[in-house]
Structures are given as structure tokens and as C-alpha cells.
Amino acid sequence: MMELVQGEGGVLPLDQEYVSQVAQLCRQRDWLLLVDEVQTGVGRTGTLFAFQQYGIQPHVVSFAKGIAGGLPFGGVMAGAACKDVFTPGTHGTTFGGNPIAAAAACHVLDRVDDALLAQVNEKGAYLRAQVEELDLPCLGKTRGLGLMIGVEVKGDRTNGELAAQLIDNGLLVLTAGPGLRFLPPLTITREEMDKGLAILKETLG
């Protein structure tokens, strides 16, 4: 099982060669290849799923978070090798199949089209370039895919201290590993991004 962009670890995209070799090893040894797309899925990285950018075909993919626009919802996709592992009635949950969450998920999937995914990539590239262009003494390089962005933290202050300052000034950020993590809504506007960048500059400059 792999998380192709390690979120909690610091927004660290796995190396393409490594992922390709793991997929090849799974084929050679008849192992299952499972991909965790809970954070990376449903357009967050600029494709519907991050595995599409790595040119691999997992046997199983898990997803959640963005699929229902904030309502609790998760799912699993399985290929032919695993499709009969769970049969009807094998697994039950009290709130499984919640009609409101399911309706929200259907709406999200209708919205996540090629145009939106292209915008996610454009917005992500813009944010990363602008953050680096600010050249703040406490921040370094950016990394990530689409609108899943990690920022290196430099200097004496911890990422927790920087995040607390930014949140106090109205910019919601997360910590991840030793850095900061930006996960804005996929529908964020240029005006909203520029407002956030202004807070970033004023707070940490």
C-alpha cells in the first residue's frame, strides 16, 4: 500500500522510478498494489486520482474527504483481481449508503471535469510560484501536486509557531512533517489566493 503524495509526512510526492519499480515488483510476484488516495484523490492533485499521474494501475484504491464536499463519505475501488473479495452483505456499517452524502458525492463527481482539473493545476502552479517569489526568510522551496502544496520551513521558528501566527491573522494552514501544508478549496479564486498571499507576506515577512 502506498500514499503517492505523503500528506502528514510533509507533502512528499513519491519518486516516479520508485513507484514504477514497486508496480513492476507487484506484477512479477503477484502481489496486490493498493493506493491510499484519501488526501490525494478527487482532483486534489490535478487529476481525478494521483495514480493516474504515475502511469500505474492499482488493484485497489481508497478515497474519502473531498468526494462528498465535506460530508462524511468514503469509498474503495477494486479491479478484476479483487472485485469478488467483498460480496453483498460481507461488510455493513450503520451509516453506509447515506443518501444525502451519496447525493453530494454524485454532484462532486459531476463537477470534477477536465476544465476543473486544468484549473487545479494552474492554481497550484500559481500558488507555488508566488510563495517562492515572496522569498520569505522562514520559508523555502515548495513541493506537491496540484493544490496539495507543502512548503519548507527554515530558521529558528517551528512550523507550528508559523501556522499559529498565520491562523491568528486569518490564513488557515496546516503543518505537515517539518513544513507547512496548503490545501485550499479546489474552487478557490485568484482574488482569494492573492488575499492569502498578502497575509503570508505581512505575517512572516
Residue, then its C-alpha position, 0 to 999 in steps of 0.5 A: m500500500m502506498e500514499l503517492v503524495q505523503g500528506e502528514g509526512g510533509v507533502l512528499p510526492l513519491d519518486q516516479e522510478y520508485v513507484s514504477q519499480v514497486a508496480q513492476l515488483c507487484r506484477q512479477r510476484d503477484w502481489l496486490l498494489l493498493v493506493d491510499e488516495v484519501q488526501t490525494g484523490v478527487g482532483r486534489t492533485g490535478t487529476l481525478f486520482a494521483f495514480q493516474q499521474y504515475g502511469i500505474q494501475p492499482h488493484v485497489v484504491s481508497f478515497a474519502k474527504g473531498i468526494a462528498g464536499g465535506l460530508p462524511f463519505g468514503g469509498v474503495m475501488a477494486g479491479a478484476a483481481c479483487k472485485d469478488v473479495f467483498t460480496p453483498g452483505t460481507h461488510g455493513t456499517t450503520f451509516g453506509g449508503n447515506p443518501i444525502a452524502a451519496a447525493a453530494a458525492c454524485h454532484v462532486l463527481d459531476r463537477v470534477d471535469d477536465a476544465l476543473l482539473a486544468q484549473v487545479n493545476e494552474k492554481g497550484a502552479y500559481l500558488r507555488a510560484q508566488v510563495e517562492e517569489l515572496d522569498l520569505p526568510c522562514l520559508g523555502k522551496t515548495r513541493g506537491l501536486g496540484l493544490m496539495i502544496g507543502v512548503e519548507v520551513k527554515g530558521d529558528r521558528t517551528n512550523g507550528e509557531l508559523a501556522a499559529q501566527l498565520i491562523d491568528n491573522g486569518l490564513l488557515v494552514l496546516t503543518a505537515g512533517p517539518g513544513l507547512r501544508f496548503l490545501p485550499p478549496l479546489t474552487i478557490t479564486r485568484e482574488e482569494m489566493d492573492k488575499g492569502l498571499a498578502i497575509l503570508k507576506e505581512t505575517l512572516g515577512 
